[in-house]
């Protein structure tokens, strides 16, 4: 029983980490896009 609980917790943690990673990557891409736009506007 404990093995199954640990396995389930690991799967949930992996899923959550993947979602956080995707969110983080999207945030950085948005920031870069915004920065590029601001830089081009200044030129």
Buried (B, 14 or more C-beta within 10 A) or exposed (E): EEEEEEEEEEEEEEEEEEEEEEEEEEEEEEEEEEEEEEEEEEE
